[in-house]
Structures are given as structure tokens and as C-alpha cells.
Amino acid sequence: MAKQKIVVKVTMNNEKKIRKALKIAVSLSGVESASFVGSDKTQIAVTGEHVDSVELATLLRKGVGYTELLSVGPVEEKKPAAAKETNPTVAPLDFTVNPYQYYYGSYGMPYYAY
């Protein structure tokens, strides 16, 4: 089964119900993403595989309030128009170490306890 996109209109009055609606939407198995759509942000778009739209609407009705199932359909896959394959040339890095350069950072003045 391919990915599907479900759009649900939910009546949300305050910030608490908005958070609760998103939490319910992403808690379903198979959901990959959930986001707000529409100008007034009362619609939630849920994308994923094997997502049960009836279960989503039922849980939102129980948890938040009035819920209307607007659309269920496949996700439109965006195909790149002209995928240019460029192979940038990478210059090889040359790490040479001077064997006569020593670092004695841990040695310093001797510590004498009196």
C-alpha cells in the first residue's frame, strides 16, 4: 500500500485542544507526519502508510470534539524535473606530520608541596 494523505477538519477553540489534536494524530501507527493546513489552521493533514482514517476521526472526536473527514488520497510524489548530476572534483588532502616536532604540554614547572 502506498503513502496516503488524510485531511481532517477539527474544531479547536484553544491552545490545549490544538496540542491534544496533534498528539492524537501522531500517536496512530503508521503516521509519518502531521501538520496544519488551511488559512485558519483548523485542518490537520496526516501522511503515512496504513493509517486508518476512521480510527483517526473517532479518536479526534472523543478527545477534541467535532471532527470532519475532508479527504483521503495518495500522496503526490514530487519528481525532480531535471536532476543534474554534478561530480565535484575533490582535491586529495595531504596530511604530513613532522616527526621532529614534539609537544610537551603536560610538562611544566615542577610542583613542590610544602
CNS distance restraints for C-alpha pairs under 8 A (distance, minus, plus):
assign (resid   1 and name CA) (resid  49 and name CA) 6.93 0.50 0.50
assign (resid   1 and name CA) (resid  50 and name CA) 7.05 0.50 0.50
assign (resid   2 and name CA) (resid  49 and name CA) 6.27 0.50 0.50
assign (resid   2 and name CA) (resid  74 and name CA) 7.00 0.50 0.50
assign (resid   3 and name CA) (resid  47 and name CA) 6.87 0.50 0.50
assign (resid   3 and name CA) (resid  48 and name CA) 5.21 0.50 0.50
assign (resid   3 and name CA) (resid  49 and name CA) 4.62 0.50 0.50
assign (resid   3 and name CA) (resid  50 and name CA) 7.58 0.50 0.50
assign (resid   3 and name CA) (resid  74 and name CA) 5.97 0.50 0.50
assign (resid   3 and name CA) (resid  75 and name CA) 5.85 0.50 0.50
assign (resid   4 and name CA) (resid  47 and name CA) 5.71 0.50 0.50
assign (resid   4 and name CA) (resid  48 and name CA) 5.71 0.50 0.50
assign (resid   4 and name CA) (resid  49 and name CA) 6.15 0.50 0.50
assign (resid   4 and name CA) (resid  50 and name CA) 7.91 0.50 0.50
assign (resid   4 and name CA) (resid  51 and name CA) 7.67 0.50 0.50
assign (resid   4 and name CA) (resid  72 and name CA) 6.97 0.50 0.50
assign (resid   4 and name CA) (resid  73 and name CA) 5.44 0.50 0.50
assign (resid   4 and name CA) (resid  74 and name CA) 4.22 0.50 0.50
assign (resid   4 and name CA) (resid  75 and name CA) 5.16 0.50 0.50
assign (resid   5 and name CA) (resid  45 and name CA) 6.66 0.50 0.50
assign (resid   5 and name CA) (resid  46 and name CA) 5.65 0.50 0.50
assign (resid   5 and name CA) (resid  47 and name CA) 4.52 0.50 0.50
assign (resid   5 and name CA) (resid  48 and name CA) 6.85 0.50 0.50
assign (resid   5 and name CA) (resid  71 and name CA) 7.88 0.50 0.50
assign (resid   5 and name CA) (resid  72 and name CA) 5.79 0.50 0.50
assign (resid   5 and name CA) (resid  73 and name CA) 5.41 0.50 0.50
assign (resid   5 and name CA) (resid  74 and name CA) 5.79 0.50 0.50
assign (resid   5 and name CA) (resid  75 and name CA) 5.55 0.50 0.50
assign (resid   6 and name CA) (resid  45 and name CA) 5.61 0.50 0.50
assign (resid   6 and name CA) (resid  46 and name CA) 5.12 0.50 0.50
assign (resid   6 and name CA) (resid  47 and name CA) 6.41 0.50 0.50
assign (resid   6 and name CA) (resid  53 and name CA) 6.87 0.50 0.50
assign (resid   6 and name CA) (resid  69 and name CA) 7.90 0.50 0.50
assign (resid   6 and name CA) (resid  70 and name CA) 7.70 0.50 0.50
assign (resid   6 and name CA) (resid  71 and name CA) 5.73 0.50 0.50
assign (resid   6 and name CA) (resid  72 and name CA) 4.53 0.50 0.50
assign (resid   6 and name CA) (resid  73 and name CA) 6.63 0.50 0.50
assign (resid   7 and name CA) (resid  43 and name CA) 6.61 0.50 0.50
assign (resid   7 and name CA) (resid  44 and name CA) 5.66 0.50 0.50
assign (resid   7 and name CA) (resid  45 and name CA) 4.42 0.50 0.50
assign (resid   7 and name CA) (resid  46 and name CA) 6.38 0.50 0.50
assign (resid   7 and name CA) (resid  69 and name CA) 6.50 0.50 0.50
assign (resid   7 and name CA) (resid  70 and name CA) 5.46 0.50 0.50
assign (resid   7 and name CA) (resid  71 and name CA) 5.19 0.50 0.50
assign (resid   7 and name CA) (resid  72 and name CA) 6.55 0.50 0.50
assign (resid   8 and name CA) (resid  43 and name CA) 5.49 0.50 0.50
assign (resid   8 and name CA) (resid  44 and name CA) 5.29 0.50 0.50
assign (resid   8 and name CA) (resid  45 and name CA) 6.50 0.50 0.50
assign (resid   8 and name CA) (resid  57 and name CA) 7.46 0.50 0.50
assign (resid   8 and name CA) (resid  67 and name CA) 6.84 0.50 0.50
assign (resid   8 and name CA) (resid  68 and name CA) 5.74 0.50 0.50
assign (resid   8 and name CA) (resid  69 and name CA) 4.61 0.50 0.50
assign (resid   8 and name CA) (resid  70 and name CA) 5.36 0.50 0.50
assign (resid   8 and name CA) (resid  71 and name CA) 7.17 0.50 0.50
assign (resid   9 and name CA) (resid  42 and name CA) 5.80 0.50 0.50
assign (resid   9 and name CA) (resid  43 and name CA) 4.30 0.50 0.50
assign (resid   9 and name CA) (resid  44 and name CA) 6.40 0.50 0.50
assign (resid   9 and name CA) (resid  67 and name CA) 5.71 0.50 0.50
assign (resid   9 and name CA) (resid  68 and name CA) 5.01 0.50 0.50
assign (resid   9 and name CA) (resid  69 and name CA) 6.32 0.50 0.50
assign (resid   9 and name CA) (resid  70 and name CA) 6.57 0.50 0.50
assign (resid  10 and name CA) (resid  42 and name CA) 5.64 0.50 0.50
assign (resid  10 and name CA) (resid  43 and name CA) 6.06 0.50 0.50
assign (resid  10 and name CA) (resid  44 and name CA) 7.46 0.50 0.50
assign (resid  10 and name CA) (resid  60 and name CA) 7.75 0.50 0.50
assign (resid  10 and name CA) (resid  64 and name CA) 7.79 0.50 0.50
assign (resid  10 and name CA) (resid  65 and name CA) 7.25 0.50 0.50
assign (resid  10 and name CA) (resid  66 and name CA) 5.99 0.50 0.50
assign (resid  10 and name CA) (resid  67 and name CA) 4.56 0.50 0.50
assign (resid  10 and name CA) (resid  68 and name CA) 6.43 0.50 0.50
assign (resid  11 and name CA) (resid  42 and name CA) 6.44 0.50 0.50
assign (resid  11 and name CA) (resid  64 and name CA) 7.64 0.50 0.50
assign (resid  11 and name CA) (resid  65 and name CA) 6.45 0.50 0.50
assign (resid  11 and name CA) (resid  66 and name CA) 5.62 0.50 0.50
assign (resid  11 and name CA) (resid  67 and name CA) 6.61 0.50 0.50
assign (resid  12 and name CA) (resid  17 and name CA) 5.62 0.50 0.50
assign (resid  12 and name CA) (resid  18 and name CA) 5.89 0.50 0.50
assign (resid  12 and name CA) (resid  42 and name CA) 6.74 0.50 0.50
assign (resid  12 and name CA) (resid  64 and name CA) 7.22 0.50 0.50
assign (resid  12 and name CA) (resid  65 and name CA) 7.70 0.50 0.50
assign (resid  13 and name CA) (resid  17 and name CA) 6.71 0.50 0.50
assign (resid  13 and name CA) (resid  18 and name CA) 7.79 0.50 0.50
assign (resid  14 and name CA) (resid  18 and name CA) 6.53 0.50 0.50
assign (resid  15 and name CA) (resid  19 and name CA) 6.30 0.50 0.50
assign (resid  16 and name CA) (resid  20 and name CA) 6.16 0.50 0.50
assign (resid  17 and name CA) (resid  21 and name CA) 5.98 0.50 0.50
assign (resid  17 and name CA) (resid  64 and name CA) 6.03 0.50 0.50
assign (resid  18 and name CA) (resid  22 and name CA) 6.43 0.50 0.50
assign (resid  19 and name CA) (resid  23 and name CA) 6.12 0.50 0.50
assign (resid  20 and name CA) (resid  24 and name CA) 6.16 0.50 0.50
assign (resid  20 and name CA) (resid  63 and name CA) 7.50 0.50 0.50
assign (resid  20 and name CA) (resid  64 and name CA) 7.09 0.50 0.50
assign (resid  21 and name CA) (resid  25 and name CA) 6.17 0.50 0.50
assign (resid  21 and name CA) (resid  60 and name CA) 6.41 0.50 0.50
assign (resid  21 and name CA) (resid  63 and name CA) 7.45 0.50 0.50
assign (resid  21 and name CA) (resid  64 and name CA) 6.31 0.50 0.50
assign (resid  22 and name CA) (resid  26 and name CA) 6.21 0.50 0.50
assign (resid  22 and name CA) (resid  34 and name CA) 7.02 0.50 0.50
assign (resid  22 and name CA) (resid  35 and name CA) 7.88 0.50 0.50
assign (resid  22 and name CA) (resid  44 and name CA) 7.83 0.50 0.50
assign (resid  23 and name CA) (resid  27 and name CA) 6.11 0.50 0.50
assign (resid  24 and name CA) (resid  28 and name CA) 7.05 0.50 0.50
assign (resid  24 and name CA) (resid  56 and name CA) 7.90 0.50 0.50
assign (resid  24 and name CA) (resid  59 and name CA) 7.06 0.50 0.50
assign (resid  24 and name CA) (resid  60 and name CA) 6.78 0.50 0.50
assign (resid  24 and name CA) (resid  63 and name CA) 7.88 0.50 0.50
assign (resid  25 and name CA) (resid  31 and name CA) 7.76 0.50 0.50
assign (resid  25 and name CA) (resid  34 and name CA) 6.77 0.50 0.50
assign (resid  25 and name CA) (resid  46 and name CA) 7.12 0.50 0.50
assign (resid  25 and name CA) (resid  56 and name CA) 6.66 0.50 0.50
assign (resid  25 and name CA) (resid  60 and name CA) 7.71 0.50 0.50
assign (resid  26 and name CA) (resid  31 and name CA) 5.92 0.50 0.50
assign (resid  26 and name CA) (resid  32 and name CA) 7.62 0.50 0.50
assign (resid  26 and name CA) (resid  33 and name CA) 6.99 0.50 0.50
assign (resid  26 and name CA) (resid  34 and name CA) 6.39 0.50 0.50
assign (resid  26 and name CA) (resid  46 and name CA) 7.97 0.50 0.50
assign (resid  27 and name CA) (resid  31 and name CA) 7.57 0.50 0.50
assign (resid  28 and name CA) (resid  51 and name CA) 7.30 0.50 0.50
assign (resid  28 and name CA) (resid  56 and name CA) 7.38 0.50 0.50
assign (resid  29 and name CA) (resid  50 and name CA) 7.87 0.50 0.50
assign (resid  29 and name CA) (resid  51 and name CA) 6.78 0.50 0.50
assign (resid  30 and name CA) (resid  48 and name CA) 5.47 0.50 0.50
assign (resid  30 and name CA) (resid  49 and name CA) 5.23 0.50 0.50
assign (resid  30 and name CA) (resid  50 and name CA) 5.71 0.50 0.50
assign (resid  30 and name CA) (resid  51 and name CA) 5.53 0.50 0.50
assign (resid  31 and name CA) (resid  46 and name CA) 6.82 0.50 0.50
assign (resid  31 and name CA) (resid  47 and name CA) 5.93 0.50 0.50
assign (resid  31 and name CA) (resid  48 and name CA) 4.44 0.50 0.50
assign (resid  31 and name CA) (resid  49 and name CA) 6.70 0.50 0.50
assign (resid  31 and name CA) (resid  51 and name CA) 6.40 0.50 0.50
assign (resid  32 and name CA) (resid  46 and name CA) 7.67 0.50 0.50
assign (resid  32 and name CA) (resid  47 and name CA) 5.75 0.50 0.50
assign (resid  32 and name CA) (resid  48 and name CA) 4.84 0.50 0.50
assign (resid  32 and name CA) (resid  49 and name CA) 7.79 0.50 0.50
assign (resid  33 and name CA) (resid  46 and name CA) 5.84 0.50 0.50
assign (resid  33 and name CA) (resid  47 and name CA) 5.35 0.50 0.50
assign (resid  33 and name CA) (resid  48 and name CA) 6.88 0.50 0.50
assign (resid  34 and name CA) (resid  44 and name CA) 6.66 0.50 0.50
assign (resid  34 and name CA) (resid  45 and name CA) 5.56 0.50 0.50
assign (resid  34 and name CA) (resid  46 and name CA) 4.41 0.50 0.50
assign (resid  34 and name CA) (resid  47 and name CA) 6.41 0.50 0.50
assign (resid  35 and name CA) (resid  44 and name CA) 5.59 0.50 0.50
assign (resid  35 and name CA) (resid  45 and name CA) 5.33 0.50 0.50
assign (resid  35 and name CA) (resid  46 and name CA) 6.68 0.50 0.50
assign (resid  36 and name CA) (resid  41 and name CA) 5.51 0.50 0.50
assign (resid  36 and name CA) (resid  42 and name CA) 7.07 0.50 0.50
assign (resid  36 and name CA) (resid  43 and name CA) 5.69 0.50 0.50
assign (resid  36 and name CA) (resid  44 and name CA) 4.62 0.50 0.50
assign (resid  36 and name CA) (resid  45 and name CA) 6.11 0.50 0.50
assign (resid  37 and name CA) (resid  41 and name CA) 5.63 0.50 0.50
assign (resid  37 and name CA) (resid  42 and name CA) 7.30 0.50 0.50
assign (resid  37 and name CA) (resid  43 and name CA) 5.32 0.50 0.50
assign (resid  37 and name CA) (resid  44 and name CA) 5.95 0.50 0.50
assign (resid  37 and name CA) (resid  45 and name CA) 6.43 0.50 0.50
assign (resid  38 and name CA) (resid  42 and name CA) 6.88 0.50 0.50
assign (resid  38 and name CA) (resid  43 and name CA) 6.09 0.50 0.50
assign (resid  47 and name CA) (resid  75 and name CA) 7.61 0.50 0.50
assign (resid  52 and name CA) (resid  56 and name CA) 6.33 0.50 0.50
assign (resid  53 and name CA) (resid  57 and name CA) 6.20 0.50 0.50
assign (resid  53 and name CA) (resid  69 and name CA) 7.95 0.50 0.50
assign (resid  53 and name CA) (resid  72 and name CA) 7.63 0.50 0.50
assign (resid  54 and name CA) (resid  58 and name CA) 6.08 0.50 0.50
assign (resid  55 and name CA) (resid  59 and name CA) 6.10 0.50 0.50
assign (resid  56 and name CA) (resid  60 and name CA) 6.19 0.50 0.50
assign (resid  57 and name CA) (resid  61 and name CA) 6.10 0.50 0.50
assign (resid  57 and name CA) (resid  67 and name CA) 6.30 0.50 0.50
assign (resid  57 and name CA) (resid  68 and name CA) 7.30 0.50 0.50
assign (resid  57 and name CA) (resid  69 and name CA) 6.74 0.50 0.50
assign (resid  58 and name CA) (resid  62 and name CA) 6.27 0.50 0.50
assign (resid  59 and name CA) (resid  63 and name CA) 6.02 0.50 0.50
assign (resid  60 and name CA) (resid  64 and name CA) 5.42 0.50 0.50
assign (resid  60 and name CA) (resid  65 and name CA) 6.64 0.50 0.50
assign (resid  60 and name CA) (resid  66 and name CA) 7.87 0.50 0.50
assign (resid  60 and name CA) (resid  67 and name CA) 6.49 0.50 0.50
assign (resid  61 and name CA) (resid  65 and name CA) 4.66 0.50 0.50
assign (resid  61 and name CA) (resid  66 and name CA) 5.58 0.50 0.50
assign (resid  61 and name CA) (resid  67 and name CA) 5.55 0.50 0.50
